[in-house]
Amino acid sequence: MRLVISGVSKEYPQGLTVKELLEAEKVATPEYVTVALNDALVDIGQFAATVLKDGDSVEFLYYMGGGALSEEELRRYSRNIILKEVGLKGQKRLAAGKVLVIGAGGLGSPALFYLAAAGVGVLGIADGDSVDLSNLQRQILHGAADVGKKKTRSAEESLRALNPQIRLRVHEGLARADNILDLIADYDFVIDGTDNFAAKFLINDACVLAGKPFSHAGIIRFTGQLLTYVPGRGPCYRCLFQNPPPPGAIPTCREAGVIGALAGTIGTLQAMEAMKYLMGIGELLTGALLTHDALNMDFRKIKVAARPGCAVCGERPTILEPRDYENPACEL
Amino acid sequence: MEDFAIECHLDLTDEVCPMTFLKALAALDELRGGAVASFRLNAGESVANVPRTLKEEGHKTLKISDNGDGTFTLVVKRSLEDL
């Protein structure tokens, strides 16, 4: 039978109870979870007796730190909280935050690790690939034992081992024009950790159309770039690069290579942007493109303005819904 | 201490920094603005740092008294601001 768990449809054996579902979903602290079944709350004493049916919709309602932080949370996040800019308020905002990372590869690995470590309440992991040996040089979510495993599953295991207190949502499969608006709908911030232009334009367009802030990043060889989009503030990715390049016009990383630690640098900056956005602190990288040349250890922040003629965020947009592009993909 | 209507008391002598400060801060977060809390702190680093750091967060130290056993009692009025 199929159940919809936190908005994600999954296959489960017939006759599954709520208690067994919590075990199957590896909910670390089921005693602290409230369960809503088809929008009705299930009493904790009824978990073992409540049998789920095909098509049921289940939400796990976690303690999100909206009130007091537990002693364990205080200790785990103490180095965040003692920062004046963060404090209890910032930590609670992280706990209440929901971030989707599209791509659990080179960029997504550090981004997801740091967001999980920081206590972001809900992390979405979207990927359609499996772990390959050649990924391990930079995709630090995955280990040798994970080769062949779905990246979403491998990532979920790594993140759960790091921080069992946060909630992880797995979105297995590629983001496409027909699913991306649903995919991003429930998140506060999106991180583009993908490796190809088609996905980057798709994510950009969907986030602009949905009014969703996101972090764009790209890496190749020893260079990387980063841009944060917030609705109404500065350019989107398409303002800078109007259309995806024709296939073959720009070398993919399979042709050009990418140095592993660079993915760590840029993906970590994406996590930093997401955290700043959630906490409402600092200055986001809006209105500027950060470029990084790791060989010469050069960082440049290039001011860029929104383009009035942009096809998606401009004054007269012509892109009114997400569209798929053809593009040779490479694995970052 | 009897001069104040203390709504919360915590013994923090088993803690070391930064948990001493964080537990005091979290306890104050639970109280309404202007409420008074007291904390038992060890002499030395704790009693030197906790009042100073709480002051930076906008809370007001009302009294620090030496308990004569190597510990101090800190009485703090919570800030009116959200923490």
Interface residues (C-beta under 8 A of the other chain):
Chain A: G67 A68 L69 E71 L74 R75 S78 R79 I81 I82 K84 G87 L88 K89
Chain B: P18 M19 F21 L22 K23 L25 A26 D29 E30 E56 E57 D82 L83
